[in-house]
Amino acid sequence: MASKDLSLGLSISGNLIQAVEIERGGSSGILLAIDEWQNRFPFDNGTAPESSASREFQEYLQAFIKVNHVKATQVSVALDTAFLFLNTLPVEDGLPRPRINELIDWELHQYFPDLEPKEFITDVHVVSTHREQGWNELLAVSIRRRHTTAVKETLRALGLTLHIVDVDHFSADMALRINYPDTYRRYLAFVGVKEDRLDVSLMKNGALQSYSYVTVKSDQEIVDQIALISRETKGIYSITVYGPHLDKDLLVQIRRASALLVEALNPLRHISVSDTLRLADHLSAPSYRFASAVGVALRRD
């Protein structure tokens, strides 16, 4: 009998951890376990899994694994965009990667003058191409190297292996693409709703056109900013929202204020639910809160 392809997805934000176990198969999967709890990941403790903060994180995760009979040993982690440095760069078309790396290092030094560029791990994505004008727009995503080490060592203490570290917004993007195939035929705004931040992607026919974020201080600012997107972004068909701060009341307010259709991302739309799934008594949260955890669990590379 072939072994099951099991994945444990964790979404880590400032004070909230979300976890799902998914059995991957074909283009979708089966949800085996899901939960969330208030807890902070001990990034400030470096790589010390024996620290009290690390032990507390491990205890919560170990309890989730035990109660839900989680069998997955590979863990994929989606980190809050607030933990990372995301920067868009216009670069000359055909610029070699070593020269791009120099530009990224220069940008990092401007924002983090006390740190060496080698203290970061950076991934680069082409956002848009403008060949006729001779330039491309890149998105550089950088994370502190010690933060990835802290995640790896903390999971290792539980006998778990770190498989992928991703950005929560782009993990949710994965959940969108798997569950909404019409994404590849539309121009839409994709908005991650957090208490103090909105992450905004514009996606055209499945391709990322731009990424930006805006800080917010209230639910009314969230409503106003999304309404602004609906009125001032030319050509978009609809807006898809998700996120840990989104609830039913806020969703109603966003829809009333928007000039366009607003859909709430259901990351489980094409995901089967196991008959043995256990739901904690406190868990009544809508599924769109778990988009990042589901999306990162579905990633294979």
Steps between C-alpha positions, in 0.01 A plus 500: 500500500637840403579729791276801551629844404437685826585864568472712813445867416566773757414868460693713749408862570568736789288326762309233312595152380280310256556136414356254249591148399419410142538181304604622157381321191445602141414869472336529841511304825325384817484711817593280797547756779452873559536737796635837611628639829642816649877468525812685386779325317829563689695671220676723753656196666722429202552127457439393860226233500553457875383856582170541687334667199612217273377240746160668515472500120604134491245408768213656306607336174560166671149516649354566154690201361393270784133597515456479123716190449715688248729269306677757279867560580574752224398854590447794266489843663335820381641808673316828544614761248581723798791265583654541156638773278318526168621748243420563135789595273500631143799344324640506150378213284765230477693622803710204628413349838825609672418861417141453624641358824713812540191720463310293756793513744511878461127526574533278807783717630282812471231348719724294728830692524614300805466163325704333229315385186628146562278494811198480266367232267344661193275365227424699185187489282428678172179698554465661159700534181529809282722373222409780260622752759796281592426434868331253738348536844628254760371413844776417748394309813757490781492324836751507782711185479483454876120498483494203264757328721280561805202341325706201385656435842171540688328250271797263515460483877158343435635254243360706212672605179468847347403461135409851377505854636267730308331839530148469640349718227651289223402178676141627495555568130565126459168421669328746266644344186415143602145576608405761240617395151326805349781704656691418181236677291442816703660822617446529874628655820605254771498652850629352824323659797695535824428717802764757409588426137352419160708299251383570144580310180364576158472181294424484129426163339679328787816713477608733780494857367590689816533470876464774760387543857341769712489537877163549667391596850132404506235290330366816339838563339494143369157559348605835352824366349328206330227732372776720356648199319158421352457855367849589386649179360413503132385181333471264797201266498474431872675501838580183698565540872629268772694529822515442875331831586210453260167405656142494377412851622809657344435310177148648484640852548763445229238376254266791567774756440653338192412598145584146384418141586688392816552127551628337818761237417396151605832307511307175552275540197662210313648332807321196640443481874591177676225314684734483800562878516480629857393861551599666827210646699639852460541471124213675327715717276410526129734311269632816331705562814703187420591578138874533565531182708307298240690652209846432643401143592402441136835622365731224383814707427 
